[in-house]
Amino acid sequence: MTIEEFEEFYAQAAGRLTGQLYVMLGDHHEAQDVVQEAFVRGWGRRRQLDRDGRPEAWIRTVAWRLAVSRWRGRRRAADAWQRTAPAGHVEGPGPEAVALVEALRQLPLKQRRTMALHYVCDLSVEQIAAETSLSASTVKTHLSRGRVTLSRHLQDPRIEEAPDA
């Protein structure tokens, strides 16, 4: 991939990838950071990206892995801090939180990622399996369980169920 081709790829894909990672991560700023870092890493590998034929999937996977690495680092730091600092009160999310993002946060991480890849990135089960190194049946299971869990979390409590006739 030439410099011009990479710049064009960036212009076309950066916003889309940021949106996809936002849904997976639930944090827009984190999504922006990991996508930018993935593009920086992709810059040095732009010749290989062209040969792979799937540069967007490569960037998305690298961004996801960067996010996971950051979580692990934060977790280790938080654990160390808790061992040395007194426990403090943390406020829960306010009412302004988006219902879908809140519901997605209730899903296990692998289900959330699979749901985002399928419904936001519009990838097929086979494409998700290839990108995540999961079997197609595991991807289908994550999608099925994710839909069930989301349906429970997204039910409107103001709507009463109709009585059986």
C-alpha positions as CSV (number, residue, x, y, z in Angstrom):
1,M,0.0,0.0,0.0
2,T,1.5,3.3,-1.0
3,I,1.5,6.4,1.2
4,E,-1.4,7.9,-0.8
5,E,-3.4,4.6,-0.6
6,F,-2.9,4.4,3.2
7,E,-4.0,8.0,3.6
8,E,-7.1,7.3,1.6
9,F,-7.8,4.1,3.6
10,Y,-7.4,6.1,6.8
11,A,-9.8,8.8,5.6
12,Q,-12.4,6.2,4.7
13,A,-12.1,3.8,7.6
14,A,-11.1,5.8,10.7
15,G,-14.5,7.1,11.6
16,R,-16.2,3.7,10.9
17,L,-13.6,1.8,13.0
18,T,-13.9,4.3,15.8
19,G,-17.7,3.8,15.9
20,Q,-17.3,0.1,15.8
21,L,-14.8,0.1,18.7
22,Y,-17.0,2.5,20.6
23,V,-19.8,0.0,20.6
24,M,-17.4,-2.8,21.6
25,L,-15.7,-0.8,24.4
26,G,-18.5,1.5,25.6
27,D,-16.0,4.4,25.8
28,H,-15.7,6.8,22.9
29,H,-12.4,8.3,23.9
30,E,-10.8,4.9,24.4
31,A,-12.1,3.9,21.0
32,Q,-10.5,6.9,19.4
33,D,-7.2,6.3,21.1
34,V,-6.9,2.6,20.2
35,V,-8.0,3.2,16.6
36,Q,-5.4,5.9,16.2
37,E,-2.7,3.7,17.8
38,A,-3.7,0.8,15.5
39,F,-3.3,3.1,12.5
40,V,0.1,4.2,13.7
41,R,1.1,0.6,13.9
42,G,-0.4,-0.1,10.5
43,W,1.6,2.7,9.0
44,G,4.8,0.8,9.5
45,R,3.2,-2.4,8.1
46,R,1.4,-0.8,5.2
47,R,3.1,-3.0,2.6
48,Q,1.9,-6.2,4.4
49,L,-1.6,-4.7,4.9
50,D,-2.0,-4.4,1.1
51,R,-1.0,-8.1,0.6
52,D,-3.4,-9.3,3.2
53,G,-6.3,-7.8,1.5
54,R,-8.1,-7.1,4.8
55,P,-6.5,-3.9,6.2
56,E,-9.7,-2.9,8.0
57,A,-10.0,-6.2,9.9
58,W,-6.3,-6.0,10.8
59,I,-6.7,-2.4,12.2
60,R,-9.9,-3.4,14.1
61,T,-8.1,-6.5,15.6
62,V,-5.1,-4.5,16.6
63,A,-7.3,-1.8,18.2
64,W,-9.2,-4.4,20.1
65,R,-6.0,-6.0,21.4
66,L,-4.6,-2.6,22.4
67,A,-7.8,-2.0,24.4
68,V,-7.5,-5.3,26.2
69,S,-3.9,-4.6,27.0
70,R,-4.9,-1.2,28.5
71,W,-7.6,-2.8,30.5
72,R,-5.2,-5.3,32.0
73,G,-2.7,-2.6,32.8
74,R,-5.4,-0.5,34.5
75,R,-6.7,-3.5,36.3
76,R,-3.2,-4.2,37.7
77,A,-2.8,-0.6,38.7
78,A,-6.3,-0.5,40.4
79,D,-5.5,-3.7,42.3
80,A,-2.2,-2.3,43.5
81,W,-3.9,1.0,44.5
82,Q,-6.6,-0.9,46.4
83,R,-4.0,-2.7,48.4
84,T,-2.5,0.6,49.5
85,A,-5.3,3.1,49.5
86,P,-8.6,3.3,51.5
87,A,-11.7,2.3,49.6
88,G,-13.6,5.3,48.2
89,H,-17.2,5.7,47.0
90,V,-17.7,5.6,43.3
91,E,-20.9,7.1,41.8
92,G,-22.8,4.9,39.4
93,P,-23.7,6.0,35.8
94,G,-26.1,8.9,35.6
95,P,-29.5,8.8,33.9
96,E,-28.0,10.4,30.8
97,A,-26.3,7.1,29.8
98,V,-27.5,5.6,26.6
99,A,-29.7,2.6,27.1
100,L,-28.1,0.5,24.5
101,V,-24.5,1.1,25.7
102,E,-25.6,0.3,29.2
103,A,-27.3,-2.9,28.0
104,L,-24.2,-3.9,26.0
105,R,-22.0,-3.4,29.1
106,Q,-24.1,-6.1,30.8
107,L,-22.9,-8.6,28.3
108,P,-19.7,-10.6,28.8
109,L,-16.8,-9.1,26.8
110,K,-16.7,-11.8,24.1
111,Q,-20.4,-11.6,23.5
112,R,-20.3,-7.8,23.3
113,R,-17.5,-8.0,20.8
114,T,-19.2,-10.6,18.7
115,M,-22.5,-8.6,18.8
116,A,-20.7,-5.5,17.7
117,L,-18.8,-7.2,14.9
118,H,-22.1,-8.7,13.6
119,Y,-24.5,-5.9,14.0
120,V,-22.3,-2.8,13.8
121,C,-19.5,-4.0,11.5
122,D,-21.9,-6.1,9.5
123,L,-19.6,-9.1,9.5
124,S,-20.8,-12.6,8.8
125,V,-20.4,-15.5,11.3
126,E,-17.5,-16.8,9.3
127,Q,-15.8,-13.5,9.1
128,I,-16.2,-13.0,12.9
129,A,-14.8,-16.5,13.5
130,A,-11.8,-15.7,11.4
131,E,-11.2,-12.4,13.0
132,T,-11.6,-13.6,16.6
133,S,-10.1,-17.1,16.3
134,L,-13.4,-18.6,17.6
135,S,-15.3,-21.4,15.9
136,A,-18.4,-20.5,13.9
137,S,-20.6,-22.4,16.4
138,T,-19.1,-20.4,19.3
139,V,-19.8,-17.2,17.4
140,K,-23.4,-18.3,16.9
141,T,-23.7,-19.1,20.5
142,H,-22.4,-15.7,21.6
143,L,-24.8,-14.0,19.2
144,S,-27.8,-16.0,20.4
145,R,-27.0,-15.5,24.1
146,G,-26.2,-11.8,23.5
147,R,-29.6,-11.2,21.9
148,V,-31.4,-12.9,24.8
149,T,-29.5,-10.9,27.4
150,L,-30.0,-7.6,25.5
151,S,-33.8,-8.3,25.1
152,R,-34.1,-8.6,28.9
153,H,-32.1,-5.4,29.6
154,L,-33.8,-3.3,26.9
155,Q,-37.4,-4.1,27.9
156,D,-39.3,-0.9,28.7
157,P,-40.7,-1.3,32.2
158,R,-43.6,1.1,31.4
159,I,-45.0,-1.4,28.9
160,E,-47.1,-4.1,30.7
161,E,-47.3,-7.6,29.2
162,A,-50.7,-8.5,27.8
163,P,-52.6,-11.0,30.0
164,D,-53.1,-14.4,28.6
165,A,-56.5,-14.7,26.9
